[in-house]
Amino acid sequence: MSTHQLAFTDSSLTDGQMAVWGGALDTSMMLAPAGGLSASGLAAIEILSPAVLDACLARGENPLQRLELARRHYGFVPLRATVNLLTGHGRPGADVLGPEMIDRWLAALAAAGLQQVVLLDPLLDTNRLHAAVKSASAAGLVAIAALPYQADDDRPDETYAQLAASLADGGAARVMLRDESGVLTPDRLHSLIPALVEALGTTPLDLHTRCHTALGPAVVLEAVGLGVSGIDTALPCLANGASLPSLPSLLRALRQQGATQDLPDHDSLLAADAILAAIADQEGFPQAASWPFDLAAYAHQLPGEVAVDFLAALRGRGRWADLHEFAAECAAVRREMGSPPMVAPFARAIAEQAISHFDSEARYESLRPVLRRLLQGAYGSVDGELRADLRMRVGVLPAAEPQAADVDGPEALLAWIAGVEISALPPRAAASSFSYATLTPYEALVRGLLTRAGRFAVLSLHGPGVRVHLQQEA
């Protein structure tokens, strides 16, 4: 077991709850475990991601206010966000967030309390990434450049190493090998991680992996022994499955393997987890569960919450037995789109296209907007070959620089980044309204009955010391 210092980042409040709770964790819930998480000795806590930003807006919450409140409640622990340089909302001129808009957005996030940022360009355009890293540094942020991993790209270790070295040379403080589809294996790490560590020199290497195949914890433990310096994790009630490995479980394993470096406080993490587990119980959120190993994950390579959504869609159609057929169609669509990495904004569009074919629509009778823009070259070039007939059908856009919006203030900037009109942004609420209320058992019972009462003419419940009678008026 390596004895180098490890940095653990908790991603429960972003990727974890998106994968397990479908993004239902609101701002009051996000603040509830602040005491335990901030006291645990974590290197960082991730607060915002593109998916969380969208979920906040859909729920009527302001993402910048969410970050500001987190800064007040989480003390001195660094807060992190993930920012994708490519969008999926289709606003004209904003498929790529160019240097000027990234510069403004990162400055706004820093002003709201952010201290670290993961910068993701799915197509690994180093010019765009270098400019974004420069903007992050100028805003006083620790810039972490993401290096997406795919199981079937046939990319040799040397190419990954060259890409990682380029990101470090561009100013990234850290480089993250990002496996959002959970398809890394311990065997694959044996040559890949040493090559990356050697290429990066003094720049630390981080790992973000998921548990789609149940191999996530084993991958992390192997990676630590090979020299990875930073690990993304989740609390137990938001870990495993399409989420990240459980940090308390990893800590127990690391100690058993003789780890001597300072590790996060186990009791503080469990205290935070207990709060979130109680919220899940009160709200009726799903419980975290491990997924069994299945080779389908290596074919569809759907990341996180995208995998959750579309595997649930298969079950809802009564077609779980056809999982491998659906996975093969995802792989085929991706291949015909030039084999982009299966991360946002491409992964969900590819899954939507595949399931439309799966539902007996003629192949490409309709075309998802993100894939149309990918074929047109709006995002830049891809490594694979685009299907020629589809490219002729949609045409090729003339090369154009990303546009900068005439925005005034952080709210207008947020609207631009999210692809909505500023009038559609939810107003900021009073800070006092973001206090999660724990219900007594009686209150929880009554609330549960009220949510079901509309389905019944009469609903009665009797028990020791309890009598509830609800009746619909004629």
Summary of the structure (lengths in Angstrom):
residues: 474
radius of gyration: 22.8
end to end distance: 70.8
largest distance: 75.6
contacts: 1577
relative contact order: 0.13
helix: 48%
strand: 13%
